[in-house]
Amino acid sequence: MYVKRHYSFWMTVKWSKKPLLYGILYAAVIVLVFEITFLEFTLPWEPISVIGIAVAFYLGFKNNSSYDRTWEARKIWGSIVNNSRTFTTAILTMVETKDAATAKELKKKIVYRHIAWVHALNHTLRKKRTWEHPEDPLKMIFTPTFRDNYSRELSEILAHFISPSEWDNLKSKSNVAAQILKTQSETLQKLKEDGLVSDYKHVWLHEIIGKLYDDQGMCERIKNFPLPRQYASVALWMNYVFCALIPFGMLNIFEGSKDLYIWLTIPFSALIIWIFFLMDRIGDYSENPFEPAYNSLPISTLSRSIEIDLREMLDDDNIPGQYPVENGFSM
């Protein structure tokens, strides 16, 4: 996600240059054919503008739906941050044992397992789906730190937080994050049986685990269910139809002016084509907030923030720093 105040104009143009260049080329061909053949194939602008209004409304609906998905994803991760702090605070203050050293090690193990859950969820959400954009995350030249982290295996990421034996039990599972929460629940049950937490505290801790399951499930719903393809596809094809008609309407406007003015069809047509495809592209890149792309939700940064918070609560050593913002992008 870009975190500076504004994309520069040239960054915006570079990101969406193809429709602009194709618009210039397409409009130039139409004008050249018009000038060379003197055929009257202009169209009145009024019906084209009506189509443009319909396309604009449809793009607005698509972009609103896409933004809702991104904003909902951010709220879910805000809940993950809050529930992670609550769970850690509860573990650190509610587990009762007379042996301070044993208690510290036990609490650390549970909190570390929770950090493993956060990273496992992040890793799962970053996996590509067939409907997401085909760009290779390993070629994201503006964010080398994210590119390097993306290439790491989950076993390498979790090695610092769970034991090798625990990983051996997890690696064959299809949903590692869900299994980690199951292990947490089993650990809480063992604490209750050993008399380290009261019945009331045990129930309350399980409620937090339930909230974490809810957070994970809501993330998976957004990740695994795309914006319905009929909405995304129809918006694209409507855009093509409208933009294909624009030069013919512009010719109708400029035809009665001086001969030189007819060439204004090219820049005006290209500008309108660029704006409409830019609107479509913005919505398109907001549909999938978890995919590994420049404009996606920075869940890697949020995961690292959670790790830092929880390890500071443990008074841990060698706490890592936050991921850097690279070329304006936070991942």
C-alpha positions in Angstrom: 0.0 0.0 0.0 1.3 3.5 -0.9 1.6 5.5 2.3 2.8 8.9 1.1 0.3 11.7 0.8 -0.2 11.5 -3.0 0.8 9.4 -5.9 2.7 11.8 -8.2 1.1 12.5 -11.5 3.7 10.7 -13.4 3.4 7.6 -11.2 -0.3 7.6 -12.0 0.4 7.9 -15.7 3.0 5.2 -15.6 0.7 2.8 -13.7 -2.1 3.4 -16.3 -0.1 4.2 -19.4 -1.4 1.4 -21.7 -5.0 2.8 -22.1 -3.6 6.3 -22.6 -1.2 5.1 -25.3 -3.8 2.8 -26.9 -6.3 5.7 -26.8 -3.9 8.0 -28.6 -3.2 5.4 -31.2 -6.8 4.4 -31.7 -8.1 8.0 -32.0 -5.2 8.8 -34.4 -6.2 6.0 -36.7 -9.8 7.1 -36.7 -8.9 10.7 -37.6 -6.4 9.6 -40.3 -9.1 7.4 -42.0 -11.6 10.3 -41.7 -9.2 12.8 -43.3 -8.0 10.5 -46.0 -11.2 8.9 -47.1 -13.6 11.8 -46.4 -16.2 9.2 -45.3 -18.9 10.6 -43.0 -18.7 8.1 -40.1 -19.2 10.6 -37.3 -21.7 10.0 -34.6 -23.7 12.5 -32.6 -22.2 13.0 -29.1 -25.5 13.0 -27.2 -26.2 9.2 -27.3 -22.5 8.5 -26.6 -22.7 10.7 -23.6 -25.8 8.8 -22.3 -23.8 5.5 -22.6 -20.9 7.3 -20.8 -23.2 8.2 -17.9 -24.4 4.6 -17.6 -20.8 3.3 -17.7 -19.7 5.9 -15.1 -22.6 4.8 -12.7 -21.6 1.2 -13.2 -17.9 1.9 -12.5 -19.0 3.8 -9.4 -20.9 0.8 -8.2 -18.0 -1.5 -8.9 -15.4 0.8 -7.2 -17.7 1.2 -4.1 -18.0 -2.6 -3.8 -14.2 -3.0 -4.2 -13.5 -0.3 -1.7 -15.9 -1.9 0.8 -13.9 -5.2 0.5 -10.6 -3.3 1.2 -12.0 -1.4 4.1 -13.7 -4.4 5.6 -10.3 -6.3 5.4 -8.6 -3.4 7.2 -11.2 -3.5 10.0 -10.7 -7.2 10.4 -7.0 -6.8 10.8 -7.7 -4.0 13.3 -9.7 -6.5 15.2 -6.8 -9.0 15.0 -4.4 -6.4 16.4 -6.8 -5.7 19.3 -7.6 -9.3 20.1 -3.9 -10.3 20.0 -3.1 -7.7 22.6 -6.1 -8.7 24.7 -5.2 -12.4 24.5 -1.5 -11.8 25.4 -2.4 -9.5 28.3 -4.8 -12.2 29.6 -2.2 -14.9 29.4 0.4 -12.8 31.1 -1.8 -11.8 34.0 -4.3 -14.7 34.5 -2.1 -17.8 34.5 -1.3 -18.5 38.1 1.7 -20.6 39.2 4.1 -20.5 42.1 7.2 -21.3 40.0 8.1 -17.9 38.4 10.5 -19.4 35.9 8.1 -22.1 34.7 5.3 -19.6 34.5 7.4 -17.3 32.3 8.4 -20.1 30.0 4.8 -21.3 29.7 3.4 -17.9 29.0 6.1 -17.2 26.4 5.3 -20.5 24.6 1.6 -19.6 24.4 2.3 -16.0 23.2 4.9 -17.2 20.7 2.4 -19.6 19.3 -0.1 -16.8 18.9 2.6 -14.8 16.9 3.0 -17.9 14.8 -0.8 -17.9 14.1 -0.6 -14.2 12.9 2.3 -15.0 10.5 0.7 -18.2 9.3 -2.6 -16.3 8.5 -0.6 -13.6 6.7 1.3 -16.2 4.7 -2.0 -18.0 3.7 -3.7 -14.7 2.7 -0.8 -13.8 0.4 -1.1 -16.9 -1.7 -2.3 -16.3 -5.3 -5.8 -17.1 -6.4 -6.8 -17.6 -10.1 -8.8 -14.4 -10.2 -6.1 -12.2 -8.8 -3.6 -10.2 -10.9 -0.9 -12.3 -12.7 2.0 -10.1 -11.7 4.9 -12.0 -10.1 5.5 -10.8 -6.5 9.2 -11.8 -6.9 9.5 -9.0 -9.5 8.2 -6.2 -7.3 11.3 -4.1 -7.7 10.1 -1.2 -5.5 9.7 -3.3 -2.4 12.8 -5.6 -2.1 12.2 -6.4 1.6 8.7 -7.7 0.9 9.9 -9.6 -2.1 12.5 -11.3 0.0 10.0 -12.1 2.8 7.4 -13.4 0.3 9.9 -16.0 -1.0 10.4 -17.5 2.5 8.8 -20.8 3.3 6.2 -20.9 6.2 8.4 -23.4 8.1 11.2 -20.8 8.1 8.9 -18.1 9.3 7.5 -20.1 12.1 10.7 -21.8 13.2 11.4 -19.0 15.8 7.9 -19.3 17.4 7.0 -23.0 17.6 9.0 -26.2 18.3 10.1 -28.5 15.5 7.8 -31.2 16.8 4.8 -28.9 16.7 5.7 -27.9 13.1 5.9 -31.6 12.2 2.3 -31.9 13.3 1.2 -28.8 11.4 3.0 -29.1 8.1 0.6 -31.7 6.7 -2.5 -29.6 7.5 -4.3 -27.6 4.8 -5.1 -24.7 7.2 -2.1 -24.2 9.5 -3.5 -21.1 11.2 -6.7 -22.9 12.2 -4.7 -25.8 13.6 -2.6 -23.4 15.7 -5.7 -22.0 17.3 -6.9 -25.5 18.0 -3.6 -26.2 19.8 -4.1 -23.0 21.8 -7.5 -24.2 22.9 -6.0 -27.6 23.9 -3.3 -25.7 25.9 -6.0 -23.7 27.7 -7.8 -26.9 28.6 -4.6 -28.3 30.0 -4.1 -25.1 32.1 -7.6 -25.5 33.5 -7.0 -29.2 34.4 -3.7 -28.3 36.1 -5.4 -25.6 38.1 -3.5 -22.7 36.6 -6.6 -20.9 35.5 -10.0 -20.7 37.1 -13.2 -21.8 35.3 -14.2 -18.2 34.7 -10.9 -17.3 33.2 -10.8 -20.4 31.1 -14.2 -19.5 29.6 -13.1 -15.9 28.9 -9.8 -17.0 27.2 -11.8 -19.4 25.0 -14.1 -16.5 24.0 -11.0 -14.7 22.8 -9.9 -17.8 20.8 -13.4 -17.7 19.3 -13.0 -14.1 18.3 -9.7 -15.0 16.6 -11.4 -17.8 14.7 -14.0 -15.2 13.6 -11.3 -12.8 12.4 -9.6 -15.6 10.5 -12.9 -16.7 8.9 -13.8 -13.2 7.8 -10.3 -12.8 6.2 -10.8 -16.2 4.4 -14.2 -15.1 3.2 -12.7 -12.1 1.4 -9.7 -14.0 0.2 -11.6 -17.0 -1.2 -14.7 -15.3 -2.6 -13.9 -12.7 -5.3 -16.0 -9.8 -6.3 -18.5 -11.7 -8.5 -16.9 -12.0 -12.0 -20.1 -10.9 -13.8 -19.9 -7.4 -12.2 -16.2 -7.0 -12.9 -16.5 -8.4 -16.5 -19.5 -6.4 -17.5 -17.9 -3.2 -16.3 -14.8 -3.9 -18.5 -16.8 -4.7 -21.6 -19.1 -1.7 -21.2 -15.9 0.4 -20.9 -14.6 -0.9 -24.1 -17.8 -0.2 -26.0 -18.1 3.3 -24.7 -14.4 4.2 -25.3 -14.6 2.7 -28.9 -17.3 5.2 -29.7 -15.6 8.3 -28.2 -13.5 9.3 -31.3 -16.6 9.2 -33.6 -18.4 11.5 -31.2 -15.4 13.9 -31.0 -15.2 14.0 -34.8 -18.8 15.1 -34.8 -18.0 17.9 -32.4 -14.8 19.2 -34.2 -15.9 18.5 -37.8 -17.6 21.9 -38.2 -14.6 23.8 -36.9 -11.4 24.7 -38.7 -9.4 21.9 -40.3 -6.8 22.1 -37.7 -9.3 21.5 -34.9 -10.2 18.1 -36.2 -6.9 16.8 -34.8 -8.0 17.8 -31.3 -10.1 14.6 -31.5 -6.9 12.7 -30.7 -5.9 14.2 -27.3 -9.5 14.7 -26.1 -10.5 11.1 -27.0 -7.3 9.7 -25.5 -7.9 11.7 -22.3 -11.5 10.4 -21.8 -10.5 6.8 -22.6 -7.6 7.1 -20.1 -9.9 8.5 -17.3 -12.5 5.8 -17.7 -9.9 2.9 -17.8 -8.1 4.5 -14.9 -11.3 4.4 -12.9 -11.8 0.8 -13.8 -8.2 -0.1 -12.9 -8.5 1.5 -9.5 -11.6 -0.6 -8.7 -9.9 -3.7 -10.2 -6.9 -3.4 -7.8 -9.1 -2.8 -4.8 -11.1 -6.1 -5.2 -8.5 -8.3 -3.6 -7.0 -6.6 -0.6 -4.8 -9.5 0.4 -3.1 -10.3 -2.9 0.7 -9.6 -3.1 0.6 -6.3 -5.0 1.6 -2.7 -4.5 -1.8 -1.4 -3.6 -2.9 -4.3 -1.3 -3.5 -4.1 2.4 -0.1 -4.0 4.3 -0.8 -7.1 6.4 2.9 -8.0 6.5 3.6 -4.7 8.3 0.6 -5.3 10.6 1.8 -8.8 11.4 5.3 -7.5 12.3 3.6 -4.7 14.4 1.7 -7.4 16.3 4.9 -9.4 16.8 6.7 -6.3 18.2 3.9 -5.4 20.6 3.5 -8.9 22.0 7.3 -9.5 22.4 7.6 -6.2 24.1 4.9 -7.3 26.5 7.1 -10.4 27.2 10.1 -8.2 27.8 11.7 -10.3 25.1 15.2 -9.9 23.7 16.3 -9.2 20.1 12.9 -7.8 19.1 12.9 -7.0 15.3 12.2 -3.6 13.9 9.3 -2.7 11.7 9.5 -3.3 8.0 10.8 -0.2 6.2 8.6 1.9 3.9 10.3 1.4 0.5 9.7 3.9 -2.3 6.5 5.0 -0.5 5.1 1.5 -0.2 4.3 -0.3 3.1 3.8 -4.1 2.7 
